Amino acid sequence: MPGRNSQFNHQWFLVGTLMHLSMLSQADTVDPGENYEVLSLTLNELLTALCIAHDSTLESMIDTSQIWRRKPGQERWELPALNISTSQVDRAFDLLETLGLISPIAPLIKQYDYALLLGSTAPGMKRRLDYITDWWSQGVRFKRLIFLVGQRPLTPGADYLDILKRQPDKNLDPFPFTETEAAIMLHQLVPMPEAIRAVPVEFIDTPRNWRNGFWHRPNTRDTLKHWLKADPIPGAALVISDQPHGVYQKEVVRQELPGFVIDLMAGPADPAATLPVYLDALALWLYNLKPFIPQSALQRQ
């Protein structure tokens, strides 16, 4: 029977493998989350392109980017459009590509202990289940499927899916009320290989919390903290997300699961996603990344 040492060695083998494959996959690109000069230069160009006044230090630019964050209680699909030109929009998307928020991101290895499917709108969760099916057909495997979801009430329109209406041959409620209920129904109803459906699954039903006069739905960090109460055994975890949220969510998962080996599978963005949705995701990533950036890099001009 394998002991703790063999489990420890296996985890470090996975760490080394992921680092090596990451370097190979990024041979022609630079990860802005690790190259602060690239991050600083690209943020400066983005803020300038959008005519937003800012100082030239990375710390100041990260702080300035927080104007793109959603207000308390506001959802992504409620973000207003920006009053900017088409050329500014095009330039912004070019720079967001440099920052890693546009192109899909493929998993680096084939075997994981966990697939962490992050909560979203019902259509978003269906897309993430479809990504799992696609990559399963290419040989990616995991031992447990974890839905990191919560008690966010579903929103008519944003969460509507035909597949969630009552099925004549299924003994299911007419329509789910919360994100967790939608995840449970989608796992039952979305077409997928039976081998995936047979993988042990958990739905982490994270409660909302009341702060400053608003009900706040659980965010990625809240769902991870709620899952950690069950004391999961550390292992290799594949984050299942899509752009432009994958980079931010991987960073939060990395911070909350320090004993785990973290990788990311991020599908393409919803074609309906607007520039404010991308900028919100960028601001969230920078907010969570900032505490881990050395002061020397934050203050450099």
C-alpha positions as semicolon CSV with decimal commas, in nm:
position;residue;x (nm);y (nm);z (nm)
1;M;0,000;0,000;0,000
2;P;0,153;0,337;-0,099
3;G;0,266;0,550;0,195
4;R;0,287;0,923;0,248
5;N;0,635;0,939;0,097
6;S;0,521;0,782;-0,229
7;Q;0,224;1,024;-0,243
8;F;0,460;1,316;-0,175
9;N;0,702;1,202;-0,447
10;H;0,413;1,158;-0,692
11;Q;0,296;1,515;-0,628
12;W;0,644;1,655;-0,686
13;F;0,672;1,450;-1,005
14;L;0,347;1,613;-1,123
15;V;0,477;1,957;-1,027
16;G;0,794;1,901;-1,231
17;T;0,600;1,764;-1,526
18;L;0,355;2,057;-1,532
19;M;0,636;2,312;-1,504
20;H;0,830;2,148;-1,787
21;L;0,525;2,123;-2,014
22;S;0,426;2,480;-1,930
23;M;0,768;2,604;-2,043
24;L;0,741;2,405;-2,366
25;S;0,388;2,528;-2,439
26;Q;0,493;2,888;-2,377
27;A;0,814;2,876;-2,579
28;D;0,691;3,153;-2,809
29;T;0,493;3,349;-2,550
30;V;0,545;3,507;-2,211
31;D;0,322;3,457;-1,906
32;P;0,238;3,810;-1,786
33;G;0,154;3,671;-1,442
34;E;0,521;3,581;-1,399
35;N;0,691;3,842;-1,619
36;Y;0,609;4,168;-1,448
37;E;0,777;4,381;-1,713
38;V;0,542;4,243;-1,980
39;L;0,247;4,286;-1,744
40;S;0,341;4,646;-1,669
41;L;0,401;4,744;-2,033
42;T;0,078;4,581;-2,151
43;L;-0,132;4,739;-1,877
44;N;0,018;5,078;-1,958
45;E;-0,079;5,036;-2,325
46;L;-0,429;4,918;-2,234
47;L;-0,501;5,208;-1,998
48;T;-0,360;5,453;-2,251
49;A;-0,567;5,302;-2,535
50;L;-0,882;5,345;-2,326
51;C;-0,784;5,704;-2,230
52;I;-0,769;5,629;-1,857
53;A;-0,533;5,851;-1,657
54;H;-0,277;5,654;-1,455
55;D;0,070;5,661;-1,303
56;S;0,340;5,443;-1,453
57;T;0,409;5,206;-1,162
58;L;0,261;4,857;-1,179
59;E;0,099;4,908;-0,838
60;S;-0,076;5,225;-0,954
61;M;-0,195;5,062;-1,276
62;I;-0,336;4,762;-1,089
63;D;-0,518;4,998;-0,852
64;T;-0,650;5,201;-1,146
65;S;-0,778;4,886;-1,318
66;Q;-1,021;4,829;-1,031
67;I;-1,257;5,083;-1,191
68;W;-1,355;4,793;-1,420
69;R;-1,479;4,580;-1,131
70;R;-1,848;4,509;-1,089
71;K;-2,039;4,691;-0,817
72;P;-2,165;4,492;-0,515
73;G;-2,453;4,271;-0,621
74;Q;-2,390;4,333;-0,992
75;E;-2,352;4,038;-1,230
76;R;-2,126;4,026;-1,535
77;W;-2,414;4,042;-1,781
78;E;-2,531;4,363;-1,614
79;L;-2,213;4,557;-1,691
80;P;-2,285;4,863;-1,909
81;A;-2,123;4,914;-2,249
82;L;-1,823;5,145;-2,282
83;N;-1,855;5,464;-2,484
84;I;-1,540;5,411;-2,694
85;S;-1,456;5,374;-3,060
86;T;-1,431;5,050;-3,257
87;S;-1,056;5,098;-3,296
88;Q;-1,019;5,129;-2,917
89;V;-1,216;4,808;-2,868
90;D;-0,999;4,627;-3,123
91;R;-0,679;4,751;-2,960
92;A;-0,804;4,648;-2,616
93;F;-0,875;4,294;-2,734
94;D;-0,526;4,272;-2,889
95;L;-0,374;4,364;-2,552
96;L;-0,603;4,126;-2,363
97;E;-0,469;3,850;-2,589
98;T;-0,117;3,941;-2,476
99;L;-0,236;3,914;-2,115
100;G;-0,370;3,563;-2,177
101;L;-0,743;3,634;-2,148
102;I;-0,853;3,549;-2,504
103;S;-0,722;3,221;-2,646
104;P;-0,835;2,885;-2,504
105;I;-0,593;2,708;-2,271
106;A;-0,536;2,333;-2,299
107;P;-0,453;2,095;-2,010
108;L;-0,087;2,004;-1,991
109;I;-0,109;1,641;-1,877
110;K;-0,357;1,352;-1,908
111;Q;-0,416;1,229;-1,552
112;Y;-0,563;1,432;-1,264
113;D;-0,701;1,352;-0,922
114;Y;-0,970;1,621;-0,948
115;A;-1,156;1,814;-1,215
116;L;-1,278;2,137;-1,054
117;L;-1,571;2,267;-1,257
118;L;-1,630;2,626;-1,151
119;G;-1,982;2,759;-1,118
120;S;-2,127;2,991;-1,378
121;T;-2,456;3,062;-1,547
122;A;-2,638;2,748;-1,657
123;P;-2,522;2,790;-2,020
124;G;-2,168;2,849;-1,892
125;M;-2,169;2,528;-1,687
126;K;-2,303;2,335;-1,986
127;R;-2,016;2,467;-2,199
128;R;-1,770;2,356;-1,931
129;L;-1,921;2,007;-1,924
130;D;-1,888;2,000;-2,303
131;Y;-1,516;2,092;-2,270
132;I;-1,471;1,799;-2,033
133;T;-1,630;1,564;-2,285
134;D;-1,408;1,700;-2,565
135;W;-1,088;1,657;-2,365
136;W;-1,197;1,317;-2,232
137;S;-1,213;1,202;-2,595
138;Q;-0,849;1,317;-2,625
139;G;-0,738;1,109;-2,328
140;V;-0,767;1,348;-2,031
141;R;-0,883;1,163;-1,717
142;F;-0,968;1,253;-1,355
143;K;-1,070;1,054;-1,048
144;R;-1,330;1,293;-0,905
145;L;-1,546;1,568;-1,053
146;I;-1,606;1,860;-0,817
147;F;-1,867;2,125;-0,899
148;L;-1,765;2,440;-0,711
149;V;-2,107;2,601;-0,709
150;G;-2,337;2,787;-0,475
151;Q;-2,678;2,912;-0,375
152;R;-2,696;3,197;-0,626
153;P;-3,060;3,226;-0,738
154;L;-3,084;3,172;-1,113
155;T;-3,162;3,472;-1,332
156;P;-3,428;3,446;-1,605
157;G;-3,262;3,492;-1,939
158;A;-2,899;3,460;-1,832
159;D;-2,955;3,111;-1,686
160;Y;-3,215;2,984;-1,932
161;L;-3,146;2,655;-2,113
162;D;-3,396;2,439;-2,302
163;I;-3,230;2,129;-2,157
164;L;-3,335;2,234;-1,805
165;K;-3,706;2,227;-1,882
166;R;-3,897;1,922;-1,761
167;Q;-3,809;1,617;-1,966
168;P;-4,101;1,378;-2,028
169;D;-3,889;1,074;-1,944
170;K;-3,711;1,228;-1,642
171;N;-3,845;1,262;-1,288
172;L;-3,707;1,612;-1,237
173;D;-3,842;1,942;-1,113
174;P;-3,955;2,181;-1,391
175;F;-3,666;2,423;-1,346
176;P;-3,384;2,460;-1,093
177;F;-3,383;2,754;-0,851
178;T;-3,012;2,788;-0,771
179;E;-2,678;2,744;-0,944
180;T;-2,621;2,421;-0,749
181;E;-2,955;2,277;-0,857
182;A;-2,876;2,368;-1,219
183;A;-2,539;2,192;-1,190
184;I;-2,704;1,876;-1,053
185;M;-2,957;1,870;-1,338
186;L;-2,697;1,946;-1,604
187;H;-2,479;1,659;-1,482
188;Q;-2,778;1,429;-1,534
189;L;-2,902;1,573;-1,864
190;V;-2,601;1,689;-2,069
191;P;-2,488;1,419;-2,315
192;M;-2,152;1,274;-2,209
193;P;-1,978;0,935;-2,213
194;E;-2,105;0,705;-1,939
195;A;-1,744;0,675;-1,821
196;I;-1,754;1,044;-1,721
197;R;-2,094;1,011;-1,556
198;A;-1,956;0,719;-1,356
199;V;-1,676;0,932;-1,208
200;P;-1,755;1,016;-0,842
201;V;-1,906;1,365;-0,830
202;E;-1,953;1,625;-0,555
203;F;-2,161;1,944;-0,564
204;I;-2,017;2,202;-0,325
205;D;-2,332;2,395;-0,235
206;T;-2,179;2,716;-0,102
207;P;-2,417;2,955;0,081
208;R;-2,462;3,322;0,003
209;N;-2,364;3,582;0,261
210;W;-2,518;3,914;0,366
211;R;-2,276;4,209;0,363
212;N;-2,330;4,585;0,350
213;G;-2,697;4,559;0,268
214;F;-2,660;4,308;-0,016
215;W;-2,686;3,933;-0,057
216;H;-2,350;3,833;-0,209
217;R;-2,338;3,515;-0,410
218;P;-2,038;3,292;-0,336
219;N;-1,736;3,362;-0,553
220;T;-1,461;3,121;-0,657
221;R;-1,268;3,168;-0,332
222;D;-1,581;3,111;-0,121
223;T;-1,656;2,780;-0,296
224;L;-1,298;2,661;-0,248
225;K;-1,305;2,744;0,123
226;H;-1,635;2,558;0,154
227;W;-1,489;2,251;-0,019
228;L;-1,181;2,259;0,203
229;K;-1,405;2,205;0,506
230;A;-1,436;1,845;0,384
231;D;-1,053;1,813;0,406
232;P;-0,989;1,679;0,053
233;I;-0,661;1,493;0,001
234;P;-0,416;1,711;-0,197
235;G;-0,350;1,602;-0,553
236;A;-0,342;1,718;-0,914
237;A;-0,642;1,942;-0,988
238;L;-0,760;2,056;-1,330
239;V;-0,957;2,383;-1,317
240;I;-1,243;2,381;-1,571
241;S;-1,333;2,731;-1,684
242;D;-1,348;2,948;-1,993
243;Q;-1,209;3,277;-2,106
244;P;-1,175;3,545;-1,991
245;H;-1,219;3,405;-1,639
246;G;-0,975;3,113;-1,644
247;V;-0,657;3,301;-1,552
248;Y;-0,819;3,476;-1,255
249;Q;-0,981;3,157;-1,133
250;K;-0,662;2,952;-1,164
251;E;-0,480;3,213;-0,954
252;V;-0,745;3,195;-0,680
253;V;-0,740;2,814;-0,683
254;R;-0,359;2,817;-0,659
255;Q;-0,377;3,046;-0,355
256;E;-0,647;2,846;-0,176
257;L;-0,504;2,498;-0,249
258;P;-0,130;2,533;-0,174
259;G;-0,077;2,158;-0,135
260;F;-0,231;2,080;-0,474
261;V;-0,083;2,078;-0,822
262;I;-0,299;2,317;-1,028
263;D;-0,356;2,316;-1,403
264;L;-0,612;2,497;-1,619
265;M;-0,845;2,402;-1,901
266;A;-1,011;2,720;-2,033
267;G;-1,248;2,710;-2,327
268;P;-1,315;3,002;-2,561
269;A;-1,519;3,292;-2,436
270;D;-1,890;3,320;-2,492
271;P;-1,921;3,505;-2,826
272;A;-2,170;3,738;-2,656
273;A;-1,914;3,846;-2,393
274;T;-1,849;4,220;-2,417
275;L;-1,531;4,415;-2,347
276;P;-1,650;4,518;-1,997
277;V;-1,676;4,147;-1,906
278;Y;-1,312;4,096;-2,011
279;L;-1,198;4,405;-1,821
280;D;-1,382;4,290;-1,509
281;A;-1,203;3,954;-1,533
282;L;-0,870;4,130;-1,581
283;A;-0,928;4,354;-1,279
284;L;-1,020;4,054;-1,064
285;W;-0,705;3,869;-1,171
286;L;-0,484;4,170;-1,096
287;Y;-0,651;4,225;-0,758
288;N;-0,578;3,866;-0,656
289;L;-0,229;3,864;-0,809
290;K;-0,109;4,190;-0,653
291;P;-0,032;4,057;-0,298
292;F;0,210;3,805;-0,452
293;I;0,402;4,051;-0,670
294;P;0,734;4,167;-0,515
295;Q;0,734;4,528;-0,397
296;S;1,032;4,600;-0,622
297;A;0,823;4,505;-0,927
298;L;0,518;4,698;-0,805
299;Q;0,717;5,021;-0,759
300;R;0,933;4,999;-1,072
301;Q;0,855;5,265;-1,335
